[in-house]
């Protein structure tokens, strides 16, 4: 009886590291494409730095009277929120829709990449920009407005991470509901306006009427903004933390379900 020979296992990276390698390769390619898009790069890099300081002109001590907040405690979370909206959400809406219309996403699906790897790898450069901007804005606003260190840094970190994940899945959903890259930008505008005005970024919810504030507390980004601000004030109760986290995670789960159901990998005809 002849012996059965088997070929040796292929050398190189272990099987479990291959998805990371595929993600890294896609992220590098996406970064190269992103750098070439001057409009997307401008919105991602410069708008989040300019808007927070314009907001500072609309909020004064009289507006914040009785809220227990200072200008710095309003401006800092708002600055991070602008970075999440423009560096992550707005740029990714355009990127997902453009890559779909150019058949890039369809071609990627014919290779080894899985669907979730394609969406995640495409988002990596925007996520890195959003994280870097948040770090720069924290340092700049802290220095300019003399804000102390966060009282509960774990809440601030949790809020930023939840906000980034939420912006990625909302961007994928917005692009999925848009027919073209141009219409995706139009569809993103009302989302940007509602989240900016209703999530406590421009004006804290504490100055809103109770009925309006209760509605705004259910918006997708409000939970993340609450956690980020609570990270610096340290005044969130356990119930407030749980409510903010559960609301945000519910929006993430709902958006992920919608993306799985309706995301399109090729242009609409």
C-alpha positions in Angstrom: 0.0 0.0 0.0 1.6 3.2 -1.1 2.0 6.1 1.3 -0.1 9.1 0.9 1.9 12.3 0.7 0.5 15.7 1.7 1.8 19.0 0.7 3.2 21.1 3.5 1.1 24.0 4.9 1.9 27.2 3.1 4.3 29.4 4.8 3.7 33.1 5.5 1.2 34.8 7.6 -1.1 32.6 9.7 -4.7 32.2 8.5 -6.1 34.4 11.2 -4.0 37.4 10.2 -5.1 37.3 6.5 -8.3 39.4 7.0 -6.1 42.1 8.6 -3.7 42.0 5.7 -6.6 42.4 3.2 -8.0 45.3 5.3 -4.7 47.0 5.4 -4.2 46.6 1.6 -7.6 48.0 0.9 -7.1 50.9 3.3 -3.8 51.9 1.6 -5.5 51.9 -1.8 -8.4 53.9 -0.5 -6.1 56.4 1.2 -4.4 57.0 -2.2 -7.7 57.6 -3.8 -8.9 59.8 -1.0 -5.8 62.1 -1.3 -6.6 62.7 -5.0 -10.1 63.9 -4.2 -9.5 67.5 -3.3 -13.1 68.3 -2.4 -13.5 65.4 0.0 -10.1 66.1 1.6 -11.0 69.8 2.1 -14.3 68.9 3.8 -12.6 66.3 5.9 -9.5 68.2 7.0 -10.5 71.9 7.3 -14.3 72.2 7.9 -14.2 70.5 11.3 -11.5 73.0 12.4 -13.4 76.1 11.2 -16.9 75.4 12.4 -16.4 75.0 16.1 -14.9 78.4 16.5 -17.8 80.0 14.5 -20.2 78.2 17.0 -18.3 80.0 19.8 -19.7 83.3 18.5 -23.3 82.0 19.0 -23.0 80.7 22.6 -22.4 83.1 25.5 -22.6 83.0 29.3 -26.3 84.2 29.2 -27.2 81.2 27.0 -25.5 78.7 29.3 -26.8 80.3 32.5 -28.2 77.6 34.8 -26.8 74.7 32.8 -23.6 74.3 34.8 -21.7 74.3 31.6 -18.9 76.6 30.4 -18.1 77.7 26.8 -15.2 75.2 26.8 -17.4 72.3 27.9 -19.8 73.1 25.0 -17.1 73.9 22.4 -14.9 70.8 23.0 -17.5 68.1 22.5 -19.0 70.1 19.6 -15.6 70.3 17.9 -15.2 66.5 18.2 -18.8 66.1 16.9 -18.0 68.2 13.8 -15.0 66.0 13.1 -17.2 62.9 13.3 -19.7 64.4 11.0 -17.5 65.9 8.3 -14.2 63.8 8.5 -16.1 60.5 8.8 -19.8 60.7 7.9 -19.8 63.3 5.1 -16.7 62.1 3.4 -17.7 58.4 3.6 -21.1 59.1 2.1 -19.4 60.5 -1.0 -16.7 57.7 -1.0 -19.2 54.8 -0.8 -21.4 56.2 -3.5 -18.6 57.1 -5.8 -16.9 53.7 -5.5 -20.2 52.1 -6.2 -20.9 54.2 -9.3 -17.3 53.5 -10.5 -17.9 49.7 -10.1 -15.0 49.5 -7.6 -17.1 47.8 -4.9 -18.5 45.3 -7.4 -15.0 44.4 -8.6 -13.8 44.0 -5.0 -16.5 41.5 -4.3 -15.1 39.2 -7.0 -11.9 38.7 -4.9 -11.2 37.3 -1.5 -12.6 40.3 0.4 -15.8 39.8 2.2 -18.6 42.4 2.2 -17.9 43.7 5.7 -14.2 43.9 5.0 -14.9 46.0 1.9 -17.0 48.5 3.9 -14.6 48.5 6.8 -11.4 48.8 4.7 -12.9 51.7 2.7 -13.7 53.5 5.9 -10.3 53.2 7.6 -8.7 56.3 6.1 -11.6 58.5 7.1 -11.7 57.0 10.6 -8.0 57.7 11.0 -8.5 61.3 10.0 -11.4 61.6 12.4 -9.4 60.2 15.3 -6.4 62.4 14.5 -8.6 65.5 14.2 -10.3 64.7 17.5 -6.9 64.5 19.2 -5.7 67.8 17.7 -9.0 69.5 18.6 -8.9 68.3 22.2 -5.4 69.7 22.6 -6.2 73.0 20.9 -9.5 73.7 22.7 -8.0 72.6 26.0 -5.1 75.0 25.6 -7.2 78.0 24.3 -10.0 77.8 26.8 -8.1 76.4 29.7 -10.2 73.2 30.2 -8.9 70.7 32.7 -8.3 67.0 32.1 -11.4 64.9 31.7 -13.0 63.7 34.9 -14.0 60.4 33.4 -11.7 59.8 30.3 -13.2 56.4 29.7 -16.6 58.0 28.9 -15.0 60.4 26.5 -13.1 57.5 24.7 -16.3 55.4 24.7 -18.3 58.3 23.2 -15.8 58.9 20.4 -15.6 55.2 19.5 -19.3 54.8 19.5 -19.7 58.0 17.4 -17.2 56.8 14.8 -18.9 53.4 14.4 -22.2 55.1 14.1 -21.0 57.6 11.5 -19.6 54.8 9.4 -22.8 52.7 9.3 -24.9 55.8 8.8 -22.7 56.8 5.8 -23.1 53.4 4.3 -26.9 53.6 4.8 -27.1 57.1 3.3 -25.2 56.1 0.2 -27.3 52.9 -0.1 -30.5 55.0 -0.3 -29.0 57.4 -2.9 -29.1 56.8 -6.6 -25.9 58.6 -7.5 -22.8 60.1 -5.8 -24.3 63.6 -6.4 -27.6 62.7 -4.9 -25.8 61.1 -1.9 -24.3 64.5 -1.1 -27.7 66.1 -1.2 -29.2 63.4 0.9 -26.5 63.8 3.5 -27.2 67.5 4.0 -30.5 67.2 6.1 -28.8 64.4 8.2 -25.9 66.8 8.9 -28.2 69.7 9.8 -30.4 67.6 12.1 -27.4 66.0 13.9 -25.6 69.3 14.3 -28.6 71.2 15.6 -30.3 68.5 17.6 -27.4 66.5 19.2 -26.2 69.2 21.5 -23.2 70.1 19.3 -24.1 73.7 18.6 -26.4 74.4 21.6 -26.5 72.1 24.6 -29.8 70.3 25.1 -30.0 71.8 28.6 -31.2 75.1 27.1 -33.9 73.5 25.0 -37.6 73.2 26.2 -38.1 69.8 27.9 -40.4 68.5 25.1 -37.9 69.3 22.4 -34.9 68.1 24.4 -36.6 64.7 25.0 -37.0 64.3 21.2 -33.4 65.3 20.6 -32.1 62.8 23.1 -33.3 60.1 20.8 -31.3 61.3 17.8 -28.4 59.0 16.6 -25.4 61.2 17.7 -26.9 62.5 21.0 -25.8 59.6 23.0 -22.2 59.8 21.8 -22.1 63.6 22.5 -23.6 63.0 26.0 -20.8 60.5 26.8 -18.1 62.8 25.4 -19.3 65.8 27.4 -19.8 63.7 30.5 -16.2 62.5 30.2 -15.1 66.0 30.9 -17.7 67.0 33.4 -17.8 63.7 35.3 -21.4 64.4 36.2 -23.2 61.7 34.4 -25.2 59.3 36.5 -25.2 55.5 35.9 -28.7 55.9 34.4 -27.6 58.6 32.1 -24.6 56.6 30.9 -26.7 53.5 30.3 -29.4 55.5 28.4 -26.8 57.2 26.2 -25.0 54.0 25.4 -28.1 52.0 24.7 -29.6 54.7 22.5 -26.4 54.8 20.4 -26.0 51.0 20.2 -29.6 50.7 19.1 -29.0 53.2 16.3 -25.9 51.2 15.3 -27.8 47.9 15.3 -30.7 49.4 13.3 -28.4 51.0 10.8 -26.3 47.7 10.4 -29.5 45.8 9.7 -30.6 48.4 7.1 -27.2 48.3 5.4 -27.2 44.5 5.2 -30.6 44.6 3.6 -30.4 47.6 1.2 -26.8 48.4 0.5 -26.1 48.2 -3.2 -22.8 47.1 -4.7 -23.3 48.4 -8.2 -25.0 51.5 -9.7 -28.8 51.8 -9.9 -30.1 51.4 -13.4 
